[in-house]
Amino acid sequence: MIVTLIAVVVIFVVVRFFVLTYSARPTFSNVAGVAAVACFGLGIWTNASVFTPPPSPPPPAAPASPAAVASAALTPVAKAAAPLTAAQLARLSPAKEPALGAIDGITSTQDGNASSADNTYPAGSTLFVRGWAANVDKTPLRGLIIVVDKKVRIDGSAEYGGARPDVATAYNVAAMASTGFSGVPLRTAGWSKGTHLVEVAGLSADRLHFHPVAVIAHFALR
């Protein structure tokens, strides 16, 4: 930029000097100097933008093939190094970044085959949550947290990483084929009767925060 400015000044002064020498007309020499500078600038712009071919656009990303989705479904998801203790769960704070996911159901058996038509279960029974969850960038979570009634936190990382080829197909991202969870236990002993709120969250990489998923489910104890 500095070199260009120096060149402009030199061109203007030299052209004005020669024109003024032969014509003795200051106004004409000034016009000639400006015209020379304009031609110089036009030449730079022409070389930079006209004769330089524009960069080629990147090729479009190829969609994930069924084989890639199937392969990803068989790839194990890295689990947390160790389950979070009750004290660690209590210290978790919500993160601003959300997560993706859904709760498919709450059942009374770990295999997910027995459920209540009205989602009501005996107080004190153990229930199980199933669904899927992923980071907002469509990668598997580092860990899974289930939050009940905004205060009870359950580490569901051991039950995370199940095959969800349907999710991978819906998002066209092969890595999301291993974002399922099932059989996460909700031990309701000591919980009050009535309706309870269930939310899903992703554990952060530093294991200090959780990323909430914008889905909720309800069940009731009688």
PLY file of the C-alpha trace (Angstrom):
ply
format ascii 1.0
element vertex 222
property float x
property float y
property float z
element edge 221
property int vertex1
property int vertex2
end_header
0.00 0.00 0.00
2.80 2.45 0.89
4.71 1.57 -2.27
1.59 2.22 -4.35
1.06 5.63 -2.75
4.69 6.59 -3.38
4.35 5.50 -7.02
1.20 7.62 -7.42
2.92 10.72 -6.05
6.00 10.20 -8.22
3.91 9.70 -11.38
1.84 12.81 -10.69
4.91 14.99 -10.01
6.89 13.72 -13.02
4.02 14.03 -15.50
3.04 17.45 -14.19
6.67 18.63 -14.42
7.12 17.55 -18.05
3.77 18.93 -19.17
4.38 22.21 -17.36
7.83 22.43 -18.94
6.49 22.24 -22.49
3.10 23.92 -22.14
3.58 26.40 -19.29
-0.05 25.88 -18.38
-0.45 24.80 -14.70
-4.06 23.75 -15.08
-3.30 21.51 -18.06
-0.30 20.00 -16.25
-2.45 19.19 -13.21
-5.07 17.48 -15.40
-2.35 15.48 -17.14
-0.92 14.38 -13.79
-4.33 13.24 -12.54
-4.97 11.39 -15.80
-1.64 9.58 -15.50
-2.42 8.55 -11.92
-5.88 7.33 -13.01
-4.34 5.21 -15.78
-1.84 3.77 -13.30
-4.63 2.85 -10.88
-6.72 1.32 -13.67
-3.77 -0.82 -14.69
-3.31 -2.14 -11.17
-7.01 -2.93 -10.81
-7.10 -4.63 -14.24
-4.17 -6.87 -13.41
-5.59 -7.75 -10.02
-9.22 -8.40 -10.87
-9.72 -8.91 -14.60
-6.86 -11.11 -15.67
-6.76 -13.12 -12.44
-9.26 -15.98 -12.71
-11.66 -16.29 -9.77
-11.02 -19.20 -7.40
-12.93 -22.36 -8.18
-15.77 -23.09 -5.75
-15.23 -26.10 -3.47
-16.92 -29.29 -4.67
-20.20 -30.09 -2.91
-20.00 -32.57 -0.06
-21.12 -36.02 -1.04
-24.04 -37.41 0.98
-23.31 -40.20 3.41
-23.73 -43.57 1.76
-25.83 -46.34 3.37
-22.62 -48.34 3.82
-21.00 -45.48 5.75
-24.07 -45.13 7.95
-24.10 -48.86 8.64
-20.37 -48.81 9.42
-20.77 -45.90 11.83
-23.54 -47.75 13.63
-21.02 -50.46 14.53
-18.38 -48.01 15.71
-18.25 -47.81 19.53
-18.62 -44.37 21.06
-15.95 -43.29 23.55
-17.35 -43.43 27.07
-16.48 -41.18 29.98
-13.35 -42.25 31.83
-15.37 -42.93 34.98
-18.96 -42.37 36.16
-19.60 -39.03 37.76
-19.99 -39.10 41.51
-23.00 -37.59 43.26
-20.88 -34.58 44.21
-19.72 -34.08 40.61
-23.28 -34.32 39.33
-24.42 -31.73 41.86
-21.68 -29.31 40.76
-22.56 -29.48 37.05
-23.71 -26.15 35.65
-25.76 -25.61 32.47
-23.85 -24.50 29.38
-25.10 -21.95 26.86
-24.54 -24.26 23.90
-27.49 -26.63 23.38
-27.46 -30.24 22.26
-29.64 -32.23 19.87
-31.80 -35.18 20.77
-35.15 -36.69 21.62
-36.74 -38.81 24.32
-38.45 -41.77 22.67
-40.10 -43.15 25.76
-40.09 -44.00 29.45
-40.74 -47.66 30.24
-40.91 -49.99 33.22
-38.47 -52.53 31.75
-34.87 -52.05 30.66
-35.49 -53.52 27.22
-38.07 -50.79 26.56
-40.88 -53.21 25.75
-43.21 -52.47 28.67
-44.75 -49.05 29.06
-47.86 -47.51 30.51
-50.50 -46.13 28.18
-50.85 -42.97 30.30
-47.17 -42.91 31.41
-48.16 -43.55 35.04
-46.21 -46.01 37.20
-46.19 -47.20 40.82
-44.23 -44.95 43.19
-40.86 -46.38 44.13
-40.44 -48.39 40.93
-37.42 -48.18 38.65
-38.17 -46.72 35.23
-35.97 -46.53 32.13
-35.45 -43.75 29.58
-34.57 -44.26 25.92
-33.90 -41.90 23.02
-30.95 -40.28 21.28
-28.73 -37.24 21.78
-25.78 -35.56 20.05
-23.70 -32.40 20.14
-25.02 -29.43 18.20
-22.25 -30.04 15.63
-23.80 -33.49 14.99
-21.11 -35.53 16.72
-21.63 -38.07 19.53
-21.67 -36.79 23.09
-18.84 -37.25 25.58
-21.42 -38.33 28.14
-25.15 -38.31 28.82
-26.97 -36.64 31.70
-30.65 -37.15 32.57
-32.21 -34.34 34.60
-35.44 -34.93 36.51
-37.53 -32.06 37.87
-34.67 -29.61 37.18
-32.72 -30.94 40.18
-32.13 -34.71 40.12
-29.16 -35.52 37.84
-28.39 -39.00 36.62
-25.26 -40.06 34.73
-26.48 -42.11 31.77
-23.14 -42.31 29.94
-22.87 -46.09 30.47
-26.09 -46.57 28.47
-25.10 -44.15 25.69
-23.77 -45.06 22.24
-26.49 -47.32 20.86
-27.10 -47.75 17.15
-29.48 -45.16 15.64
-29.18 -45.47 11.85
-32.51 -43.67 11.54
-31.00 -40.54 13.11
-27.94 -40.75 10.84
-30.22 -41.03 7.82
-32.43 -38.13 8.93
-29.44 -35.81 9.39
-27.35 -37.35 6.60
-24.42 -37.62 9.03
-22.88 -41.06 9.50
-21.42 -40.28 12.94
-24.91 -39.81 14.37
-25.61 -43.52 13.92
-24.10 -44.10 17.39
-26.04 -41.54 19.41
-28.75 -43.71 20.93
-29.35 -44.48 24.59
-31.68 -46.94 26.29
-32.14 -48.45 29.71
-31.02 -45.35 31.64
-32.51 -46.10 35.09
-34.71 -43.70 37.03
-34.90 -45.09 40.58
-37.97 -43.35 41.95
-37.73 -44.59 45.54
-38.44 -41.61 47.77
-39.84 -39.49 44.96
-43.21 -37.84 45.48
-46.35 -39.04 43.76
-47.59 -37.01 40.83
-46.08 -35.75 37.59
-42.33 -35.52 37.03
-40.35 -33.78 34.28
-37.51 -35.55 32.42
-34.86 -33.74 30.33
-31.77 -34.90 28.45
-28.38 -33.15 28.37
-24.93 -33.76 26.97
-21.89 -33.82 29.24
-19.18 -31.30 28.31
-15.63 -32.39 27.52
-14.36 -30.88 30.80
-17.09 -32.81 32.73
-18.11 -29.60 34.49
-21.14 -28.54 32.42
-24.14 -30.04 30.69
-25.65 -29.00 27.37
-29.46 -29.24 27.58
-31.57 -30.72 24.80
-34.73 -28.77 23.94
-37.04 -31.74 24.54
-38.88 -32.88 27.64
-41.00 -35.86 28.70
-43.35 -36.41 31.60
-44.31 -39.41 33.68
-46.40 -39.77 36.81
-46.11 -41.83 39.99
-49.20 -43.11 41.75
0 1
1 2
2 3
3 4
4 5
5 6
6 7
7 8
8 9
9 10
10 11
11 12
12 13
13 14
14 15
15 16
16 17
17 18
18 19
19 20
20 21
21 22
22 23
23 24
24 25
25 26
26 27
27 28
28 29
29 30
30 31
31 32
32 33
33 34
34 35
35 36
36 37
37 38
38 39
39 40
40 41
41 42
42 43
43 44
44 45
45 46
46 47
47 48
48 49
49 50
50 51
51 52
52 53
53 54
54 55
55 56
56 57
57 58
58 59
59 60
60 61
61 62
62 63
63 64
64 65
65 66
66 67
67 68
68 69
69 70
70 71
71 72
72 73
73 74
74 75
75 76
76 77
77 78
78 79
79 80
80 81
81 82
82 83
83 84
84 85
85 86
86 87
87 88
88 89
89 90
90 91
91 92
92 93
93 94
94 95
95 96
96 97
97 98
98 99
99 100
100 101
101 102
102 103
103 104
104 105
105 106
106 107
107 108
108 109
109 110
110 111
111 112
112 113
113 114
114 115
115 116
116 117
117 118
118 119
119 120
120 121
121 122
122 123
123 124
124 125
125 126
126 127
127 128
128 129
129 130
130 131
131 132
132 133
133 134
134 135
135 136
136 137
137 138
138 139
139 140
140 141
141 142
142 143
143 144
144 145
145 146
146 147
147 148
148 149
149 150
150 151
151 152
152 153
153 154
154 155
155 156
156 157
157 158
158 159
159 160
160 161
161 162
162 163
163 164
164 165
165 166
166 167
167 168
168 169
169 170
170 171
171 172
172 173
173 174
174 175
175 176
176 177
177 178
178 179
179 180
180 181
181 182
182 183
183 184
184 185
185 186
186 187
187 188
188 189
189 190
190 191
191 192
192 193
193 194
194 195
195 196
196 197
197 198
198 199
199 200
200 201
201 202
202 203
203 204
204 205
205 206
206 207
207 208
208 209
209 210
210 211
211 212
212 213
213 214
214 215
215 216
216 217
217 218
218 219
219 220
220 221
